[in-house]
Amino acid sequence: MTNSDAKAAPGGDNDSLGAQIAGMIERLPPDHVTLGELLDLFGDEGLLLLCILLTLVFLIPVSIPGVSTVFGAAILLVGVSRLLGRQLWLPARVRDRRLPSDRLRPGLAGGLRWVQRLEKLSRPHRLGALVDGRLQDMVNNLAFILAALLLMAPFGFVPFSNTLPGFALLAYAIGFIQRDGGAVLLGHLANIGTMVYFSVLIGGGGLVAQELFKRFAA
């Protein structure tokens, strides 16, 4: 699942990534959509394009309950299937979860700007040492899985907690499709930034809890 990931996407092989994703947003059902419906539309070879679509709602300040868990789980399983070289399997609970199209569509359309920007900056086969080879594929897929886990972390109420790992996943997906080591490197940097940010949140929360405990104990 490397170069073939973009071939089955709707809109034709010659369309840009942004155009294919925009076409997908336009084809969303009017009321509700499930991951199963999206998978049927993209097919197994369009999984990276599906991941790009799923990350868009995290790139702008929009809150849709349950989305980070469902989308994060799906992206995580895509990463695992890539790592193991197997077909994607989704549990029925994730595959059949219904999400409101009318709330998803504005977030997807807003996040699409990031796809278009990254696509303009992306260069196929740039920094090939980061994407060419079995070891590189394994490391990059593990980093992709890490980003999905960070996306699912229970910090959704904190600003940018979903945006940073969402941007990492977007950069990885574009990098994998384009075989662009520069985009993959950007994904690694976003992953590191996410972990630093979460460490600060956890450390700061611990200090606040310790101070409150001291005050109540006094």
Secondary structure as UniProt FT lines:
FT   HELIX           3..6
FT   TURN            7..8
FT   TURN            10..11
FT   TURN            13..14
FT   HELIX           17..26
FT   STRAND          32..33
FT   HELIX           35..42
FT   HELIX           44..46
FT   HELIX           47..55
FT   HELIX           56..58
FT   TURN            65..66
FT   HELIX           67..84
FT   HELIX           92..95
FT   STRAND          99..100
FT   HELIX           101..121
FT   TURN            124..127
FT   HELIX           128..130
FT   HELIX           134..151
FT   TURN            156..157
FT   TURN            159..162
FT   HELIX           163..178
FT   HELIX           181..217
//
